[in-house]
Every structure is written in structure tokens, then in C-alpha cells.
Amino acid sequence: MATPEETINVCIQMLQHISEDNTIPRNIRRVADETRTLLTNDQKSIGLRAAEAISTIDEISNDPNMPVHARTRIWELVSQLETIPLD
């Protein structure tokens, strides 16, 4: 099982791919970039960063303009973040 730090790094990479994918609408890429920034903030605990990221991503997960492949990635990302325990 991956450590919370490794999980955060995997999620950051997933968000990077989403924000660089030009087939995904701009508003969703912007939220992915904002979420990546949240996850890289070392001044907060890992659990809090994961919870904030889940909350931010949840806002866009039901966007009707989101392509199916992006929605699948978002759900996978949320699943990864949910494995991180709150401290």
C-alpha cells in the first residue's frame, strides 16, 4: 500500500495530465490546476489537503461538458485521495 505522500504525488501527476489535456474544457482544467496547487501546499497536513482537494474536485465532477474519459480520471483521482486518512 502506498504512503500518503506517494498517493499525493500520484494525484498531482494525474491532475497535471488533466490540466494539459486540450480535449477537456478550460474551466475543468483550471480547477484541476487549482487542486494541484492545494495538494502541493506543505503548510497544511496531508489529510487536510486531500479533503480540500476532494471538495474542490467534487464541484466539477458532474459538469455536463466534461468528456467521459475526464470524468473517469476524476473519479479515479477522488478514489485515490479518499485513501488518505485525516490526521
MDAnalysis code that builds the backbone (N, CA, C; Angstrom):
import MDAnalysis as mda
import numpy as np

u = mda.Universe.empty(261, n_residues=87, atom_resindex=np.repeat(np.arange(87), 3), trajectory=True)
u.add_TopologyAttr("name", ["N", "CA", "C"] * 87)
u.add_TopologyAttr("resid", np.arange(1, 88))
u.add_TopologyAttr("resname", ["MET", "ALA", "THR", "PRO", "GLU", "GLU", "THR", "ILE", "ASN", "VAL", "CYS", "ILE", "GLN", "MET", "LEU", "GLN", "HIS", "ILE", "SER", "GLU", "ASP", "ASN", "THR", "ILE", "PRO", "ARG", "ASN", "ILE", "ARG", "ARG", "VAL", "ALA", "ASP", "GLU", "THR", "ARG", "THR", "LEU", "LEU", "THR", "ASN", "ASP", "GLN", "LYS", "SER", "ILE", "GLY", "LEU", "ARG", "ALA", "ALA", "GLU", "ALA", "ILE", "SER", "THR", "ILE", "ASP", "GLU", "ILE", "SER", "ASN", "ASP", "PRO", "ASN", "MET", "PRO", "VAL", "HIS", "ALA", "ARG", "THR", "ARG", "ILE", "TRP", "GLU", "LEU", "VAL", "SER", "GLN", "LEU", "GLU", "THR", "ILE", "PRO", "LEU", "ASP"])
u.atoms.positions = np.array([
    [0.845, -1.188, 0.000],
    [0.000, 0.000, 0.000],
    [0.882, 1.241, 0.000],
    [0.503, 2.217, -0.771],
    [1.298, 3.435, -0.920],
    [1.145, 4.322, 0.316],
    [2.201, 5.073, 0.596],
    [2.133, 6.032, 1.694],
    [1.286, 7.222, 1.247],
    [0.780, 8.007, 2.199],
    [0.001, 9.191, 1.810],
    [0.793, 10.151, 0.910],
    [2.094, 10.284, 1.157],
    [2.912, 11.171, 0.323],
    [2.982, 10.674, -1.113],
    [3.138, 9.355, -1.275],
    [3.184, 8.782, -2.621],
    [1.839, 8.955, -3.323],
    [0.757, 8.784, -2.577],
    [-0.577, 8.951, -3.148],
    [-0.786, 10.385, -3.607],
    [-0.349, 11.343, -2.789],
    [-0.451, 12.760, -3.170],
    [0.333, 13.009, -4.452],
    [1.533, 12.462, -4.560],
    [2.354, 12.661, -5.763],
    [1.687, 12.070, -7.000],
    [1.067, 10.900, -6.858],
    [0.351, 10.289, -7.981],
    [-0.822, 11.177, -8.387],
    [-1.541, 11.712, -7.408],
    [-2.684, 12.584, -7.690],
    [-2.245, 13.877, -8.371],
    [-1.106, 14.405, -7.943],
    [-0.580, 15.617, -8.579],
    [-0.264, 15.340, -10.045],
    [0.311, 14.186, -10.341],
    [0.602, 13.823, -11.729],
    [-0.689, 13.663, -12.534],
    [-1.696, 13.048, -11.928],
    [-2.979, 12.880, -12.621],
    [-3.600, 14.244, -12.931],
    [-3.536, 15.153, -11.978],
    [-4.072, 16.496, -12.197],
    [-3.286, 17.238, -13.268],
    [-1.983, 17.013, -13.320],
    [-1.148, 17.637, -14.345],
    [-1.599, 17.175, -15.735],
    [-1.863, 15.872, -15.858],
    [-2.330, 15.342, -17.151],
    [-3.680, 15.937, -17.538],
    [-4.561, 16.081, -16.566],
    [-5.878, 16.657, -16.852],
    [-5.734, 18.105, -17.293],
    [-4.895, 18.878, -16.591],
    [-4.772, 20.301, -16.935],
    [-4.040, 20.528, -18.254],
    [-3.323, 19.528, -18.749],
    [-2.625, 19.660, -20.036],
    [-3.426, 19.085, -21.203],
    [-4.547, 18.440, -20.919],
    [-5.361, 17.801, -21.948],
    [-6.282, 18.837, -22.600],
    [-6.031, 19.151, -23.842],
    [-6.804, 20.177, -24.550],
    [-8.209, 19.731, -24.939],
    [-8.521, 18.443, -24.776],
    [-9.874, 17.980, -25.074],
    [-10.822, 18.213, -23.900],
    [-10.275, 18.625, -22.774],
    [-11.069, 18.899, -21.578],
    [-11.362, 20.398, -21.531],
    [-12.593, 20.786, -21.230],
    [-12.935, 22.215, -21.189],
    [-12.038, 23.013, -20.230],
    [-11.860, 24.270, -20.565],
    [-10.952, 25.152, -19.838],
    [-11.302, 25.287, -18.352],
    [-12.594, 25.374, -18.034],
    [-12.973, 25.539, -16.629],
    [-12.572, 24.321, -15.788],
    [-12.648, 23.152, -16.368],
    [-12.261, 21.930, -15.659],
    [-10.749, 21.863, -15.517],
    [-10.028, 22.257, -16.560],
    [-8.559, 22.290, -16.467],
    [-8.101, 23.289, -15.417],
    [-8.815, 24.409, -15.315],
    [-8.467, 25.430, -14.319],
    [-8.658, 24.878, -12.897],
    [-9.755, 24.168, -12.668],
    [-9.996, 23.571, -11.348],
    [-8.947, 22.493, -11.052],
    [-8.555, 21.733, -12.059],
    [-7.510, 20.729, -11.866],
    [-6.200, 21.392, -11.456],
    [-5.893, 22.516, -12.072],
    [-4.677, 23.246, -11.726],
    [-4.761, 23.813, -10.303],
    [-5.919, 24.355, -9.933],
    [-6.116, 24.871, -8.573],
    [-5.996, 23.745, -7.543],
    [-6.532, 22.588, -7.873],
    [-6.457, 21.439, -6.967],
    [-5.019, 20.972, -6.811],
    [-4.277, 20.998, -7.898],
    [-2.857, 20.627, -7.830],
    [-2.114, 21.569, -6.890],
    [-2.440, 22.851, -6.952],
    [-1.833, 23.832, -6.057],
    [-2.191, 23.533, -4.604],
    [-3.440, 23.164, -4.359],
    [-3.858, 22.794, -3.000],
    [-3.038, 21.621, -2.467],
    [-2.827, 20.627, -3.319],
    [-2.112, 19.426, -2.884],
    [-0.631, 19.668, -2.641],
    [-0.072, 20.682, -3.258],
    [1.358, 20.956, -3.078],
    [1.637, 21.899, -1.918],
    [0.606, 22.375, -1.229],
    [0.771, 23.297, -0.103],
    [1.251, 22.522, 1.128],
    [2.533, 22.594, 1.424],
    [3.122, 21.836, 2.531],
    [2.813, 22.427, 3.899],
    [2.163, 23.564, 3.954],
    [1.865, 24.187, 5.247],
    [0.650, 23.550, 5.918],
    [-0.092, 22.730, 5.179],
    [-1.259, 22.033, 5.733],
    [-0.950, 20.550, 5.818],
    [-1.673, 19.850, 6.690],
    [-1.464, 18.407, 6.816],
    [-1.933, 17.699, 5.546],
    [-1.412, 16.515, 5.335],
    [-1.755, 15.753, 4.134],
    [-3.247, 15.425, 4.101],
    [-3.800, 15.054, 5.242],
    [-5.223, 14.732, 5.294],
    [-6.108, 15.920, 4.942],
    [-5.723, 17.089, 5.441],
    [-6.496, 18.298, 5.148],
    [-6.384, 18.666, 3.668],
    [-5.182, 18.538, 3.115],
    [-5.003, 18.828, 1.685],
    [-5.857, 17.903, 0.835],
    [-5.891, 16.615, 1.204],
    [-6.685, 15.649, 0.450],
    [-8.169, 15.979, 0.546],
    [-8.635, 16.335, 1.750],
    [-10.051, 16.676, 1.935],
    [-10.431, 17.916, 1.136],
    [-9.567, 18.930, 1.143],
    [-9.847, 20.143, 0.361],
    [-9.872, 19.826, -1.130],
    [-8.954, 18.979, -1.566],
    [-8.901, 18.616, -2.982],
    [-10.168, 17.862, -3.396],
    [-10.619, 16.934, -2.560],
    [-11.846, 16.189, -2.861],
    [-13.022, 17.152, -2.973],
    [-13.092, 18.089, -2.052],
    [-14.180, 19.063, -2.075],
    [-14.157, 19.902, -3.348],
    [-12.981, 20.345, -3.745],
    [-12.841, 21.165, -4.947],
    [-13.201, 20.370, -6.201],
    [-12.712, 19.157, -6.284],
    [-12.960, 18.319, -7.456],
    [-14.427, 17.917, -7.538],
    [-15.044, 17.698, -6.387],
    [-16.447, 17.284, -6.367],
    [-17.346, 18.321, -7.032],
    [-16.965, 19.571, -6.946],
    [-17.752, 20.645, -7.558],
    [-17.849, 20.499, -9.080],
    [-16.805, 19.983, -9.704],
    [-16.803, 19.879, -11.168],
    [-17.115, 18.478, -11.676],
    [-17.189, 17.501, -10.780],
    [-17.329, 16.111, -11.231],
    [-18.619, 15.844, -11.999],
    [-19.629, 16.674, -11.794],
    [-20.895, 16.470, -12.506],
    [-21.127, 17.486, -13.611],
    [-20.069, 18.152, -14.037],
    [-20.177, 19.133, -15.116],
    [-20.631, 18.423, -16.399],
    [-21.729, 18.865, -16.999],
    [-22.231, 18.188, -18.206],
    [-21.296, 18.314, -19.413],
    [-20.384, 19.263, -19.387],
    [-19.460, 19.449, -20.507],
    [-18.209, 18.576, -20.401],
    [-18.073, 17.842, -19.305],
    [-16.878, 17.040, -19.115],
    [-16.922, 15.778, -19.972],
    [-15.860, 15.542, -20.753],
    [-15.807, 14.310, -21.544],
    [-15.772, 13.076, -20.630],
    [-16.225, 11.956, -21.147],
    [-16.311, 10.731, -20.348],
    [-14.938, 10.313, -19.826],
    [-13.901, 10.410, -20.655],
    [-12.579, 9.984, -20.194],
    [-12.076, 10.863, -19.053],
    [-12.430, 12.130, -19.060],
    [-12.013, 13.028, -17.979],
    [-12.787, 12.707, -16.701],
    [-14.054, 12.403, -16.833],
    [-14.869, 12.049, -15.664],
    [-14.308, 10.795, -14.986],
    [-13.891, 9.829, -15.803],
    [-13.301, 8.607, -15.263],
    [-12.019, 8.918, -14.508],
    [-11.182, 9.782, -15.059],
    [-9.949, 10.187, -14.373],
    [-10.247, 10.902, -13.067],
    [-11.257, 11.759, -13.075],
    [-11.636, 12.497, -11.867],
    [-12.091, 11.523, -10.787],
    [-12.902, 10.550, -11.148],
    [-13.372, 9.574, -10.169],
    [-12.209, 8.747, -9.624],
    [-11.279, 8.392, -10.502],
    [-10.094, 7.650, -10.061],
    [-9.269, 8.498, -9.090],
    [-9.145, 9.775, -9.401],
    [-8.402, 10.700, -8.545],
    [-9.052, 10.814, -7.167],
    [-10.363, 10.969, -7.133],
    [-11.081, 11.070, -5.863],
    [-10.907, 9.778, -5.064],
    [-10.961, 8.639, -5.731],
    [-10.765, 7.360, -5.043],
    [-9.393, 7.289, -4.401],
    [-8.389, 7.757, -5.108],
    [-7.028, 7.789, -4.554],
    [-6.954, 8.705, -3.331],
    [-7.538, 9.887, -3.454],
    [-7.487, 10.857, -2.357],
    [-8.244, 10.358, -1.128],
    [-9.295, 9.581, -1.341],
    [-10.075, 9.078, -0.221],
    [-9.317, 8.051, 0.600],
    [-8.234, 7.500, 0.076],
    [-7.440, 6.533, 0.841],
    [-6.527, 7.230, 1.863],
    [-6.385, 8.532, 1.754],
    [-5.509, 9.282, 2.670],
    [-6.291, 9.576, 3.943],
    [-5.774, 9.124, 5.084],
    [-6.507, 9.342, 6.338],
    [-6.421, 10.804, 6.796],
    [-7.499, 11.269, 7.425],
    [-7.465, 12.593, 8.044],
    [-6.658, 12.446, 9.336],
    [-5.782, 13.376, 9.555],
    [-4.918, 13.283, 10.748],
    [-5.646, 13.616, 12.014],
])
